[in-house]
Amino acid sequence: MNKITEDIIYIGVNDHNIDLFEGQFAVPNGMAYNSYVILDEKIAVMDTVDANFTDEWLSQLKEALNGRKPDYLIVQHMEPDHSANIVKFLEAYPETTVVGNTKTFSMMANFFENLDLGEHKLIVANQDKLSLGKHELLFLFAPLVHWPEVMFTYDSADKVLFSADAFGKFGALDVQEEWACEARRYYFGIVGKFGTQVQAVLKKAAALEIEAICALHGPVLKENLSYYLDLYQTWSSYGVESAGVMIAYTSVYGNTKKAAETLAETLTEKGCPKIVLCDLAREDMAEAVEDAFRYGKLVLATTTYNGDIFPFMRHFIEALTERNYQNRTIGLIENGAWAPIAAKIMKGMFEKSKNMNFLETSVKINAGFKSENIAQIEAMAKELMQ
């Protein structure tokens, strides 16, 4: 058994069969679906796991219980990778009281048509408390982080914050990898749109003394918690995490690619601390989105295509704006053989974005990359470095 504290046991599972999380995010190192048990005078189980791991999870739960029966199943999030085994759990432990909020149980009825909890249902409100004995649980609603029913649970005895999907990451727990990269891709891919809501729940968490964060994905966070909290503060406020420039491009015959590469080389010569060069047709889109949010400056280079812009660039910009991309500096490089309008279209796609600063310098390529474009790129690099 994997003990988080003397009374809290980890009973999650690793999934290495999954290729796309939520049907769209590549997870080469798999996923973890986390679940926990709090042992006290009364026992609380924190969420279930994905439907593909019912037997493994129930077996681990049985071992953790060591002959006892759970009193509560606390449902913090109704997404199926965490709620799928509610019915199977209740078949094994029918006397357990299910704890959730009003929206939790509305969703539960939608997922499980014939589930009748009867008297085994406890509806909690924001800031309600539930005593297990020594452990007193405080429920903190976290709507739209990233579903409307989400709630956190704080254990005041062990000072543990059960944070639902917040502070989660891609990757199974039996694979060693740096937290921030896959946590960042997870955050901006899944939670990034809801920065305002994350900020609200971070303010609630700031009032708590936290010694461990137990998310529903990824490792238990115990050391240097300020590092993780500070990153979430930066991400959710749409701040700049790292100094540098991301250059995102699409290219048909290589001329726009040449412009992007020339800009990267010029920035390197000028001492730019970090340059990310991204071919949007070939790089994972979630990785590209992650980098756009990480750095403070973004250069977009694409072609006019069918009276619009190249599809991968349109997809990329839409992925940014739907996640409330803001507080950034953007440079534009366009290409067009006879009627280039890509720069105008790209700029227009950000018209509803907040605090966007567009460079005065732009680069216009008429079909082929020419000497005049080198001068424009030099000017753009100089402006980016100011």
LOTIFI-590224 format. One line per field, with one value per residue (C-alpha): residue in three letters; x, y, z; residue number from 1. Coordinates in nm, 4 decimals. Each point is the difference from the previous one (the first is absolute). Layout:
BEGIN
aa [ala,...] $
px [X,...] $
py [Y,...] $
pz [Z,...] $
i [NUM,...] $
END
This chain:
BEGIN
aa [met,asn,lys,ile,thr,glu,asp,ile,ile,tyr,ile,gly,val,asn,asp,his,asn,ile,asp,leu,phe,glu,gly,gln,phe,ala,val,pro,asn,gly,met,ala,tyr,asn,ser,tyr,val,ile,leu,asp,glu,lys,ile,ala,val,met,asp,thr,val,asp,ala,asn,phe,thr,asp,glu,trp,leu,ser,gln,leu,lys,glu,ala,leu,asn,gly,arg,lys,pro,asp,tyr,leu,ile,val,gln,his,met,glu,pro,asp,his,ser,ala,asn,ile,val,lys,phe,leu,glu,ala,tyr,pro,glu,thr,thr,val,val,gly,asn,thr,lys,thr,phe,ser,met,met,ala,asn,phe,phe,glu,asn,leu,asp,leu,gly,glu,his,lys,leu,ile,val,ala,asn,gln,asp,lys,leu,ser,leu,gly,lys,his,glu,leu,leu,phe,leu,phe,ala,pro,leu,val,his,trp,pro,glu,val,met,phe,thr,tyr,asp,ser,ala,asp,lys,val,leu,phe,ser,ala,asp,ala,phe,gly,lys,phe,gly,ala,leu,asp,val,gln,glu,glu,trp,ala,cys,glu,ala,arg,arg,tyr,tyr,phe,gly,ile,val,gly,lys,phe,gly,thr,gln,val,gln,ala,val,leu,lys,lys,ala,ala,ala,leu,glu,ile,glu,ala,ile,cys,ala,leu,his,gly,pro,val,leu,lys,glu,asn,leu,ser,tyr,tyr,leu,asp,leu,tyr,gln,thr,trp,ser,ser,tyr,gly,val,glu,ser,ala,gly,val,met,ile,ala,tyr,thr,ser,val,tyr,gly,asn,thr,lys,lys,ala,ala,glu,thr,leu,ala,glu,thr,leu,thr,glu,lys,gly,cys,pro,lys,ile,val,leu,cys,asp,leu,ala,arg,glu,asp,met,ala,glu,ala,val,glu,asp,ala,phe,arg,tyr,gly,lys,leu,val,leu,ala,thr,thr,thr,tyr,asn,gly,asp,ile,phe,pro,phe,met,arg,his,phe,ile,glu,ala,leu,thr,glu,arg,asn,tyr,gln,asn,arg,thr,ile,gly,leu,ile,glu,asn,gly,ala,trp,ala,pro,ile,ala,ala,lys,ile,met,lys,gly,met,phe,glu,lys,ser,lys,asn,met,asn,phe,leu,glu,thr,ser,val,lys,ile,asn,ala,gly,phe,lys,ser,glu,asn,ile,ala,gln,ile,glu,ala,met,ala,lys,glu,leu,met,gln] $
px [0.0000,0.1142,-0.0490,-0.0263,-0.0227,-0.0572,-0.3763,-0.0202,0.0656,0.0406,-0.2057,0.0249,0.0904,0.2294,-0.1334,0.2519,-0.2618,-0.1325,0.1365,-0.2135,-0.1232,-0.3492,0.0173,0.2535,0.3124,0.2873,0.1239,0.3093,0.0688,-0.3575,-0.2268,-0.0584,-0.3504,0.0383,-0.2173,0.0632,-0.1297,-0.0072,-0.0021,-0.1516,-0.2920,-0.1905,0.1551,-0.0224,0.0899,0.1014,-0.1388,0.0128,0.2002,-0.0462,-0.2330,0.2838,0.1549,-0.2972,0.1434,0.3467,-0.1422,-0.2491,0.2751,0.2244,-0.2907,-0.0736,0.3633,0.0029,-0.3213,0.1472,-0.3390,-0.1791,-0.2740,0.0039,-0.2435,0.0242,0.0797,0.0882,-0.0533,0.2031,-0.0318,-0.2494,0.2182,-0.0126,0.3692,-0.0752,-0.3664,-0.0432,0.0115,-0.2558,-0.2569,0.2543,0.1213,-0.3544,-0.0642,0.2973,-0.0773,-0.3742,-0.0172,0.2442,-0.1248,0.0880,0.1108,-0.0305,-0.1642,-0.3257,0.1660,0.1886,-0.3220,-0.1673,0.2865,-0.0009,-0.3595,0.0994,0.2893,-0.1756,-0.3647,-0.1279,0.2154,-0.2174,0.2050,-0.3010,0.1171,0.3642,0.0563,0.1549,-0.0293,0.2621,0.0260,0.3111,0.2043,-0.1944,0.1969,-0.0155,0.1615,0.1553,0.1305,0.3459,-0.0247,-0.2378,-0.0657,-0.0751,-0.1696,0.1032,-0.1997,0.2108,-0.2546,0.1380,0.3356,-0.0831,-0.3590,-0.2779,-0.0405,0.3681,0.0907,0.3221,0.0255,0.2375,0.1006,0.0871,0.1634,0.2691,-0.0153,-0.0660,-0.1835,-0.1838,-0.0081,-0.2062,0.1548,0.1923,0.3755,-0.0345,0.2187,0.0225,0.2002,-0.0246,0.1654,0.2353,0.1790,0.2529,-0.0217,0.0142,-0.3302,-0.0268,0.0080,-0.2876,-0.1863,0.0187,-0.1245,-0.2779,-0.0959,-0.0181,-0.1555,-0.2765,-0.0326,0.1549,-0.3269,-0.1041,0.2745,-0.2445,-0.1503,0.3438,0.0995,-0.3095,0.0771,0.3683,-0.1126,-0.1974,0.2999,0.2264,-0.1867,0.0861,0.3129,0.0896,0.2674,-0.1045,-0.2097,-0.1768,-0.1312,-0.2045,0.2840,0.3734,0.2175,-0.0767,0.1756,0.1686,0.3226,0.0536,-0.3737,0.0579,0.1517,-0.3217,-0.2258,0.2044,-0.0187,-0.3765,-0.0179,0.1941,-0.1931,-0.3450,0.0741,0.1326,0.3370,0.3330,0.1805,0.3251,0.1823,0.0231,-0.1650,-0.2101,-0.0063,-0.2908,-0.0193,-0.1614,0.1698,-0.0969,0.3097,0.2558,0.0060,-0.1965,0.2081,0.3148,-0.1302,-0.0766,0.3428,0.1740,-0.1821,0.1045,0.3635,-0.0092,-0.1498,0.2686,0.2697,-0.1590,0.0066,-0.3666,-0.0166,-0.2282,-0.1389,-0.2598,-0.0435,-0.3169,-0.1261,-0.3732,-0.0615,0.2333,0.0137,-0.2603,-0.2524,-0.0265,0.3773,-0.0236,-0.2792,0.2036,0.2998,-0.2115,-0.1243,0.3437,0.1804,-0.0882,0.0635,-0.1471,0.0728,-0.2519,0.1102,-0.2362,-0.1279,-0.3168,-0.1986,-0.3395,-0.0685,0.0763,0.3034,0.1574,-0.2204,0.2594,0.0556,-0.3726,-0.0343,0.2895,-0.1341,-0.3481,0.1523,0.1637,-0.2959,-0.2471,0.2338,-0.0053,0.3493,0.1011,0.2768,0.2345,0.2070,-0.0594,0.1941,-0.1428,0.1670,-0.2207,0.0505,-0.2142,0.0755,-0.2538,-0.2287,0.1548,-0.2547,0.1255,0.1291,-0.3341,-0.1913,0.2343,-0.0187,-0.3780,-0.0256,0.1356,-0.2437,-0.1762,0.3214,0.1122,0.3220,0.1513,0.2896,0.0804,0.3465,0.0295,0.2275,-0.1561,0.1408,-0.1735,0.1276,-0.1240,0.0407,0.3783,0.2191,0.2115,0.2719,-0.2594,-0.1531,0.3338,-0.0026,-0.3570,0.0952,0.2990,-0.2334,-0.2498,0.2724,0.1256,-0.3535,-0.0527,0.3213,-0.0963] $
py [0.0000,0.3505,0.2214,0.3757,0.0579,-0.2405,0.0064,0.0773,-0.2783,0.0297,-0.2511,0.1459,-0.1801,0.0496,-0.0192,-0.0878,-0.1146,0.3487,0.1882,0.3161,0.1526,0.1473,-0.1150,0.2656,0.0329,-0.2368,-0.1701,-0.2028,-0.0668,-0.0985,0.1439,-0.0433,-0.0043,0.0791,-0.1074,0.0174,-0.1456,0.1898,-0.2393,0.1324,-0.0836,0.0333,-0.0736,0.2199,-0.1069,0.2876,-0.0626,-0.3142,-0.0665,-0.0709,-0.2835,-0.2055,-0.0492,-0.1051,-0.3268,0.1362,0.3008,-0.1998,-0.2428,0.2809,0.1558,-0.3315,-0.0295,0.3540,-0.0570,-0.3122,-0.1490,0.3275,0.1618,0.3567,0.2525,0.2611,0.0202,0.3622,0.0945,0.3069,-0.0239,-0.1814,-0.0423,-0.3716,-0.0645,0.0676,-0.0877,-0.3070,-0.2483,0.1614,-0.2708,-0.2832,0.1457,0.0134,-0.3588,-0.0976,0.2426,0.0785,0.1688,0.2749,0.3576,0.1856,0.3587,0.2704,0.3296,0.0700,0.0112,-0.3210,-0.1919,0.1573,-0.1252,-0.3358,-0.0512,0.0717,-0.2458,-0.2755,-0.0184,-0.2466,0.0962,0.0554,0.1031,0.0380,0.1061,-0.0662,0.3453,0.3040,0.3327,0.2493,0.3741,0.2078,0.0224,-0.2858,-0.2330,-0.3749,-0.1654,-0.3452,0.0123,0.1500,0.1070,0.2849,0.0574,0.3439,0.0197,0.2850,0.0388,0.0528,0.0497,-0.0200,-0.1336,-0.1406,-0.1307,0.1855,-0.2586,-0.0205,0.0382,-0.0255,-0.1689,0.1152,-0.2319,0.2247,-0.2809,-0.0936,0.3353,-0.1695,0.1679,-0.2395,0.2210,-0.1937,0.0618,0.3094,-0.0543,-0.3108,-0.1047,-0.2463,-0.3170,-0.3167,-0.0052,-0.2867,0.2228,0.2526,0.3394,0.3673,0.1294,0.3433,-0.0873,-0.2473,0.1925,0.3121,-0.1838,-0.1525,0.3351,0.2038,-0.2807,-0.0747,0.2711,0.3006,0.1655,0.0321,0.2201,0.2211,-0.3027,-0.1411,0.3354,-0.0060,-0.3430,0.0870,0.2839,-0.2517,-0.2310,0.2863,0.0102,-0.3647,-0.1552,-0.2575,-0.2660,-0.2226,0.0300,-0.3146,0.0489,-0.2438,-0.0311,0.0086,-0.0357,0.1058,0.3333,0.0338,0.1976,0.3582,0.0580,0.3690,-0.1020,-0.1663,0.2680,0.2774,-0.1700,-0.0348,0.3666,0.0941,-0.2321,0.0957,0.3742,-0.0415,0.1314,-0.0638,-0.3013,0.0168,0.2687,-0.0892,-0.0024,-0.2704,-0.0018,-0.2039,-0.0513,-0.1893,-0.0260,-0.1531,0.0374,0.0990,0.3787,0.0726,-0.2631,0.1815,0.3250,-0.1676,-0.1648,0.3251,0.1797,-0.2714,0.0286,0.3788,-0.0116,-0.2479,0.2368,0.2802,-0.2065,-0.0965,-0.2219,-0.2633,-0.0610,-0.2642,-0.0700,-0.1929,-0.1499,-0.0117,-0.2652,-0.2444,0.0778,-0.1170,0.2835,-0.0278,0.0458,0.3080,0.1476,-0.0670,0.1896,0.2944,0.0462,-0.0536,0.2830,0.3671,0.0548,-0.1877,0.0311,-0.1484,-0.0773,-0.1429,0.0143,0.1363,-0.3091,-0.0210,0.3616,-0.0774,-0.1315,-0.3432,-0.2446,-0.0966,0.3661,0.0638,-0.3011,0.1235,0.3532,-0.1313,-0.2308,0.3055,0.2346,-0.2565,-0.0318,0.3783,0.0682,0.3472,0.2295,-0.0820,0.1667,-0.1343,0.0413,-0.0942,-0.1477,-0.0571,-0.1547,0.0236,-0.0427,0.2559,0.1300,-0.0454,0.0570,-0.2441,0.2688,0.1812,-0.3210,-0.1134,0.3361,0.0028,-0.3372,0.1617,0.2934,-0.1255,-0.0903,0.2204,0.2004,-0.1071,0.2043,-0.0399,0.0861,0.3027,-0.2039,-0.2629,-0.2188,-0.0423,-0.2681,0.0142,-0.3645,-0.0300,0.0905,0.2998,0.2330,0.2610,-0.2540,-0.0432,0.3714,-0.0274,-0.2976,0.1887,0.2832,-0.2434,-0.1726,0.3373,0.0959,-0.3390,0.0464,0.3444] $
pz [0.0000,-0.0833,0.3025,-0.0514,0.3745,0.2876,-0.0680,-0.3740,-0.2503,-0.3753,-0.2014,-0.3504,-0.3237,-0.3002,-0.3549,-0.2729,-0.2507,-0.0685,-0.3019,0.0061,0.3247,-0.0374,-0.3613,-0.1041,0.2187,-0.0773,0.3170,-0.0909,0.3680,0.0802,0.2680,0.3706,0.1451,0.3673,0.2896,0.3722,0.3264,0.3305,0.2971,0.3219,0.2292,-0.3226,-0.3374,-0.3088,-0.3534,-0.2256,-0.3510,-0.2142,-0.3186,-0.3699,-0.1007,-0.1476,0.3442,0.2129,0.1314,0.0701,0.1841,0.2071,0.0938,0.1206,0.1873,0.1734,0.1067,0.1350,0.1956,0.1643,0.0848,0.0740,-0.2060,-0.1363,0.1436,-0.2746,-0.3706,-0.0742,-0.3630,-0.0839,-0.3772,-0.2220,-0.3080,-0.0891,0.0565,0.3686,0.0435,-0.2189,0.2879,0.2300,-0.0696,0.0249,0.3290,0.1393,-0.1067,0.2160,0.2857,-0.0161,0.3410,-0.0950,-0.0071,-0.3199,0.0590,-0.2637,-0.0781,-0.1786,-0.3419,0.0755,0.0497,-0.3045,-0.2131,0.1759,-0.1059,-0.3594,0.0045,0.1958,-0.1037,0.2593,0.2967,0.3070,0.3024,0.2263,0.3443,-0.0894,-0.1407,0.1674,-0.1803,0.1146,-0.0516,-0.0503,0.3240,0.1613,0.2261,0.0577,0.3002,-0.0313,0.3577,0.0185,-0.3624,-0.0801,-0.3664,-0.1429,-0.3402,-0.2285,-0.3176,-0.3116,-0.2777,-0.3542,0.1124,-0.2407,0.0299,0.1869,0.2786,0.1009,0.3649,0.1971,0.3380,0.2749,0.2821,0.2934,0.2014,-0.2518,-0.1825,-0.3334,-0.2864,-0.2313,-0.3082,-0.2578,-0.3453,0.1081,0.0333,-0.2118,-0.2911,-0.2854,0.0600,0.2064,0.3412,-0.0824,-0.2530,0.1262,-0.1673,0.0884,0.1371,-0.1586,-0.3705,0.0015,0.2705,-0.2165,-0.3100,0.2097,0.1545,-0.3196,-0.1991,0.2474,0.2639,-0.1766,-0.0988,0.3635,0.1412,0.1895,0.1732,0.0850,0.1463,0.2210,0.1421,0.0485,0.2253,0.2061,0.0170,0.1113,0.3311,0.0716,0.1446,-0.2633,0.0345,-0.2900,-0.3156,-0.1204,-0.3522,-0.2063,-0.2539,0.0532,0.3092,0.3549,0.0523,0.3370,-0.0284,-0.1143,-0.0362,-0.0680,-0.3350,-0.1145,0.1476,-0.1622,-0.3388,0.0317,0.0957,-0.3135,-0.2281,0.1259,-0.0159,-0.3566,0.1101,-0.1680,0.1431,-0.1993,-0.1971,-0.3660,-0.3410,-0.1598,-0.3807,-0.1339,-0.3749,-0.2848,-0.3360,-0.3344,-0.2177,0.2601,-0.0317,0.3183,0.1793,-0.1197,0.1468,0.3336,0.0127,-0.0929,0.2812,0.2452,-0.1119,0.0273,0.3494,0.1032,-0.1225,0.2014,0.3202,0.0372,0.3129,-0.1537,-0.3480,-0.0816,-0.3707,-0.0735,-0.3258,0.0710,-0.2651,0.1727,0.3707,0.2475,0.0250,0.3774,0.0257,-0.2196,0.2139,0.3139,-0.1371,-0.1140,0.3551,0.1536,-0.1792,-0.0164,-0.3708,-0.2950,-0.3702,-0.2426,-0.3551,-0.2596,-0.3544,-0.1489,-0.0917,-0.1732,0.0896,0.3652,0.1877,-0.0045,0.1985,0.2629,0.0863,0.0267,0.2304,0.2125,0.0422,0.0784,0.2632,0.1589,-0.0076,0.1335,0.2993,0.0566,-0.1325,0.1199,0.1288,-0.2871,-0.2725,-0.3515,-0.3231,-0.3391,-0.3094,-0.3042,-0.3400,-0.3112,-0.3683,-0.1271,0.2776,0.3465,0.2770,0.2633,0.2390,-0.0020,0.0661,0.2783,0.1763,-0.0318,0.1716,0.3178,-0.0008,0.3141,0.1824,0.2881,0.0223,-0.3298,-0.1362,-0.3693,-0.1261,-0.2245,-0.2230,-0.2239,-0.2739,-0.3374,-0.2347,-0.3588,-0.0996,0.0320,0.2971,-0.1125,0.1265,0.0957,0.2395,0.1756,0.0822,0.1311,0.2151,0.1392,0.0996,0.1534,0.2017,0.1247,0.1122,0.1685,0.1990,0.1317] $
i [1,2,3,4,5,6,7,8,9,10,11,12,13,14,15,16,17,18,19,20,21,22,23,24,25,26,27,28,29,30,31,32,33,34,35,36,37,38,39,40,41,42,43,44,45,46,47,48,49,50,51,52,53,54,55,56,57,58,59,60,61,62,63,64,65,66,67,68,69,70,71,72,73,74,75,76,77,78,79,80,81,82,83,84,85,86,87,88,89,90,91,92,93,94,95,96,97,98,99,100,101,102,103,104,105,106,107,108,109,110,111,112,113,114,115,116,117,118,119,120,121,122,123,124,125,126,127,128,129,130,131,132,133,134,135,136,137,138,139,140,141,142,143,144,145,146,147,148,149,150,151,152,153,154,155,156,157,158,159,160,161,162,163,164,165,166,167,168,169,170,171,172,173,174,175,176,177,178,179,180,181,182,183,184,185,186,187,188,189,190,191,192,193,194,195,196,197,198,199,200,201,202,203,204,205,206,207,208,209,210,211,212,213,214,215,216,217,218,219,220,221,222,223,224,225,226,227,228,229,230,231,232,233,234,235,236,237,238,239,240,241,242,243,244,245,246,247,248,249,250,251,252,253,254,255,256,257,258,259,260,261,262,263,264,265,266,267,268,269,270,271,272,273,274,275,276,277,278,279,280,281,282,283,284,285,286,287,288,289,290,291,292,293,294,295,296,297,298,299,300,301,302,303,304,305,306,307,308,309,310,311,312,313,314,315,316,317,318,319,320,321,322,323,324,325,326,327,328,329,330,331,332,333,334,335,336,337,338,339,340,341,342,343,344,345,346,347,348,349,350,351,352,353,354,355,356,357,358,359,360,361,362,363,364,365,366,367,368,369,370,371,372,373,374,375,376,377,378,379,380,381,382,383,384,385,386] $
END
